[in-house]
Amino acid sequence: MSNLDFFNIAKDKDSQIPYADGGVKAGFPSPAQDYMDQTIDFNKVLISHKATTFCTRVSGDSMIDANVFDGDYLIVDRSLEPHNGDMAVCFIDGEFTLKFIELANNQLWLRPANPNYPKIKVSEESDFIVWGVVTYIIHKARD
């Protein structure tokens, strides 16, 4: 199981930073903008449902093949209905874990993204809840 640290998102703080609205070209280079007169507020970009969204920090490596690494931050929305294939924060048998929701043959599984970890079968006897669906993954590109 992964350990997760939970954080409240400061929704009333000014979180605007300079924003280059022309974007970054992933193909051929283009001249950089000399002047950025717009800003972006990541609370508005990353949060669709303020009252039900929170942030958590990942501890563990069970999702590395999904590009979720130890220390990454997740934006999680508790108001979203989980679907097959969603990455979700789940509470099972007294512990939080981050896994993919997998429905197969009328059975619910929690699937890791690392072959070193087994799938977790959710049975009727399991104390289980989908805590929230992951909407964004934030990790460093450089130390």
N, C-alpha and C positions, 0 to 999 in steps of 0.2 A: 504494500500500500504506500502511496505517496503521502508525505506530510505537506500540509498547506498552511500558510500563514494568511489570515484574512485582514483586510484593511478597509476602512471606510474611505469613500472618495469625497474629497472636499468639493462639494458642488457649488458653494457660494464664493469660492475664491476666484480671483482673476488669473486665468491660466493661459492668457493669450501670448503667443510667440510670433515672430515674423514668419510670413508665409509667401513663398514664391508661387503665385497662382498659375504660372506657365507650366509647372510640372518639371520633372526630370526625364529626359529622353532616354529610353532604354535601347534605342537603336543608334542612329548616327548622332554625333554631338551637335549641339546648337549653342549659339552665343548665350552666355549666362546673363541673367537679368542684373543690371547695375543698381536697380532701385526696387526695393520691396515695400510697397505702401500698404499692404494688407496684413492682417494678422489672422491666426487660427486659434480657436479655443478647443483644446482636445476634449474637454468635458462635453461639448456639443457634438463633436465628431464621433466619439467613442461610446457615448451613453444615449440610448434611445428611451430608456425607462428609468428615470432618476431614482424613484422610490425602491426599485427592485434590483438595482445594479450595484455590484461591489467588485473590489479588486482583491486578488490573492496572489501570493508568491509561491512558486513551485519549489518543492524540495524532493529530489529523487530523479531517476532516469528512466522510468517506465514508459515515457512518451517521446523518447529521443528520435525515433524514426518518423515522427510527425513534426519534427523541428520544434519541440518543446523541451527545454533544457532546465537543469537545476538552476534556480535563481531567476527564471523568467517570471514576468508578471502576466496575469490573465485578467481580462475583463469578463465578468460572468453576470448574466442576466437571469434572475430567478423567475421572471414572468413568462419566459418562453417555454412553450410545450416541447419537450424533448422528442426528437425524431431519430429513426434508425440512422446510424452513421454520425450523429452529433458527438462532439467532444463535450464532456460534461463533468462537473464536480459532483460526485456522488457520496452519499453517506451510507455505509454498509457495515452492519454488525459493530457499531461503535467507533468506526474510523472513517475519515474522509479519504477519498481517492480520486484521481483524475484519470478517466478512461473514455474510450469510445463506447457509445451505446450500440449494442448489436442485438437485433431480433432475428432469430433463426429457429425454424421449426417450432413455433409457439413457445420459445424459450428466450428469456432475457439474459444477455451476457454483458460483462464489462470487459472490453478488449483493450489491452495495452498496445503500445506501438514500440515494443522492444521484445525480440524473441526470447530474452532471458526471463521473461515474466509470463505466467500462465493466464489464460482467460479466467474470469471469475463468474461462476454460474450464480445467478440470483434466483433463489428458490422461494417458495411461499413462506418458508420458515425464516428467511433472512429479514433482518431489521434494515430496510432499504428505503431510500428516497433519493431522487435526483434533486440535488441542492440547487443547481443552476446550469445553464448551457453557456459554454464558452463562446464569446463573440469576437474577441481579439486576443492575440498573443503578442507580447512585447518582450523582445530580448535584445541584448547588446550586439552590435555588429563588430565592435572593437573594444578592447580593454584600454 
